[in-house]
Amino acid sequence: MKDAKSVILATTISLMILGAAQVPRIAFANPTVTRPQHFGPYASSSDDSGTCGNDWATDTFNRHFTVFSNPEGTFTVVEHFKDGTFITPASDGPPVNFSPGACQASPTPAGVVNNGIAGEFQGHFVIPLPSAETQTSTSPFCDAVAMTNTDCTTATFINTHFTPACYPDTCSVTMFVFKYDASDQGLIMNEWKNASPDRGGNRGDIRSSNL
């Protein structure tokens, strides 16, 4: 998720994603609106960024995209991250691996997570597309241009299925929630919720020790 979460960190640094993710409600006033289109799953992996800006774990997960056609002619893309697992550290993790929630309540890091900590997660992004966007492909591939699922990312799916390419410059994640769980393993905190303010914000941590 780093591709999308890095954008979120740069703009809303409360952020980079086990319980059931809440499915966002998207209401349609027009009962004749086109049925949602479903794409995926696409096997993916990514380094995961935490609130201190460091990548703290490596994620493996399946991406699923649902495209909603809104009554006014716009589109909303909901990306679900399912069957997610993580393990510390990230491939580019620093020598001192600050825990994912270490900076969410303070600019000073409050904790670290040890190497070899594993767990599960799932979550979703909501991405409204601008009114100028046109759906140019319904290809089942994540990359509708190269006709491949290799190296699938949020940007690849949106920018090859819709024109003009908008992610992340003119369309971006407006709502997100991820829930992580890493039971036992000597952790002093083993559940972290990483969410946008309208989804309750961040809570908890995956933490081995305090600083």
C-alpha positions in Angstrom: 0.0 0.0 0.0 2.9 2.2 0.1 2.0 3.7 -3.4 -1.2 5.2 -2.1 -0.4 5.6 1.6 2.7 7.6 0.9 0.4 10.2 -0.8 -1.8 10.2 2.3 1.2 10.6 4.6 2.4 13.6 2.6 -1.0 15.4 2.9 -2.6 14.1 6.2 0.4 12.8 8.2 -1.8 10.7 10.5 -0.8 7.9 8.4 0.8 3.2 4.9 -2.3 -1.2 5.9 -7.2 -7.8 12.0 -10.8 -7.1 12.1 -13.3 -6.6 9.4 -12.9 -3.3 7.5 -16.1 -1.2 7.4 -17.5 -1.2 3.9 -18.2 2.4 2.9 -21.7 3.4 2.1 -22.2 4.9 -1.4 -25.8 5.9 -1.8 -27.5 6.2 -5.2 -30.7 8.3 -5.7 -31.3 6.9 -9.1 -32.5 3.2 -9.0 -31.5 2.7 -12.6 -27.8 3.5 -12.0 -25.4 1.0 -13.5 -24.5 -1.9 -11.3 -21.0 -1.7 -9.6 -18.2 -3.3 -11.6 -15.9 -5.6 -9.7 -12.2 -6.3 -10.6 -9.6 -8.5 -9.0 -8.3 -10.1 -6.9 -4.8 -9.0 -7.8 -1.9 -10.5 -5.8 0.2 -7.6 -4.5 2.9 -6.7 -2.0 4.2 -3.5 -0.7 6.3 -1.9 2.1 4.0 -0.3 4.7 4.5 3.2 6.0 3.8 4.3 9.5 3.1 7.6 11.2 6.8 8.4 11.7 7.4 8.2 8.0 9.5 5.0 8.0 8.4 1.8 6.3 7.8 -0.6 9.2 6.6 -3.8 7.6 6.3 -5.7 4.3 2.7 -6.4 3.3 1.3 -9.2 1.1 -2.4 -8.9 0.1 -5.0 -9.1 -2.7 -6.4 -5.9 -4.2 -10.0 -5.8 -5.2 -11.5 -2.8 -7.1 -15.2 -1.8 -7.3 -16.2 0.9 -9.7 -19.4 2.8 -8.9 -21.1 4.9 -11.6 -22.8 7.8 -9.8 -26.1 9.4 -11.0 -24.4 12.6 -12.0 -22.0 10.8 -14.4 -18.9 10.6 -12.2 -17.2 7.5 -10.9 -16.1 6.4 -7.4 -13.4 3.6 -7.0 -13.3 1.6 -3.8 -10.2 -0.4 -3.4 -10.3 -3.3 -0.9 -7.2 -4.9 0.6 -8.1 -8.4 1.5 -6.3 -11.5 2.9 -3.5 -9.2 4.1 -0.5 -10.3 6.1 2.6 -8.4 7.2 6.0 -9.1 8.7 8.6 -6.7 10.1 10.8 -5.1 9.0 10.1 -3.5 5.6 12.7 -4.1 2.9 13.9 -0.5 3.3 13.3 -0.3 7.1 15.6 1.8 9.2 17.9 0.3 11.9 15.5 1.5 14.6 12.1 0.4 13.4 9.6 2.8 14.9 6.2 1.2 15.4 3.4 2.1 12.9 1.6 4.3 15.5 4.7 5.7 17.2 4.1 9.3 16.0 0.3 9.5 15.8 -0.1 11.4 19.1 3.3 13.1 19.3 6.1 14.3 16.9 8.5 12.3 19.1 8.4 8.6 18.4 7.0 6.6 21.3 7.8 3.0 20.5 9.6 0.5 18.3 8.6 -2.9 16.8 11.0 -5.8 16.6 12.0 -7.7 13.5 10.1 -10.9 12.8 6.7 -9.7 14.1 3.9 -11.1 11.8 0.2 -10.5 11.7 -2.8 -9.9 9.5 -4.7 -6.8 8.2 -7.4 -5.6 5.8 -8.8 -2.3 4.8 -10.1 -0.1 2.0 -9.6 3.2 0.2 -12.4 5.4 -1.3 -11.3 7.4 -4.3 -13.8 9.8 -6.0 -12.8 10.5 -9.6 -13.2 14.0 -11.2 -16.1 14.8 -13.4 -13.9 14.9 -16.5 -12.9 11.2 -16.1 -14.1 8.7 -18.7 -13.9 4.9 -18.3 -12.0 3.7 -21.3 -11.6 0.1 -20.4 -13.4 -2.8 -18.5 -10.4 -5.1 -18.9 -10.1 -7.7 -16.2 -6.4 -7.0 -16.0 -5.1 -4.6 -13.4 -3.0 -2.9 -16.1 -5.5 -2.5 -18.9 -2.9 -1.2 -21.3 -0.1 -3.8 -20.9 -2.8 -6.5 -20.2 -1.1 -7.8 -17.1 -1.6 -8.1 -13.4 2.1 -7.9 -12.6 3.1 -5.1 -10.2 -0.5 -4.0 -9.7 -1.0 -0.7 -7.8 -3.8 1.8 -7.2 -2.3 4.1 -9.8 -1.9 1.3 -12.4 -5.6 0.3 -12.2 -7.1 3.8 -12.2 -4.8 5.3 -14.8 -5.2 2.5 -17.3 -9.0 2.1 -16.9 -9.8 5.8 -16.9 -8.8 8.8 -19.0 -7.2 11.2 -18.4 -4.8 9.6 -15.9 -5.6 11.3 -12.6 -4.1 9.3 -9.7 -2.7 10.6 -7.4 -2.5 14.2 -8.8 -6.2 15.1 -9.4 -7.9 12.1 -7.8 -6.8 10.7 -4.5 -7.9 8.8 -1.4 -10.5 10.7 0.6 -11.5 8.0 3.1 -9.5 5.0 4.3 -9.4 2.5 7.2 -7.0 -0.4 7.9 -7.0 -2.8 10.9 -3.9 -4.7 11.9 -3.6 -7.5 14.4 -0.5 -9.3 15.7 -1.5 -11.4 18.7 1.0 -12.4 21.4 4.7 -12.4 20.1 5.7 -10.5 23.3 4.1 -7.2 22.1 2.9 -4.6 24.5 0.4 -3.4 21.9 -0.9 -5.7 19.2 -3.7 -4.0 17.4 -3.5 -0.9 15.3 -6.3 1.0 13.5 -5.0 3.3 10.8 -7.9 5.5 9.5 -8.9 8.9 8.1 -10.5 11.3 10.6 -14.0 10.5 9.3 -13.4 6.8 10.0 -12.3 7.5 13.6 -8.6 8.3 13.1 -5.7 6.2 14.3 -5.8 4.1 17.5 -3.5 1.5 19.2 -0.2 0.3 17.8 1.9 -2.8 16.9 4.6 -2.2 19.5 7.3 -4.3 21.0 8.7 -1.7 23.5 8.4 2.0 24.5 11.1 4.5 24.0 
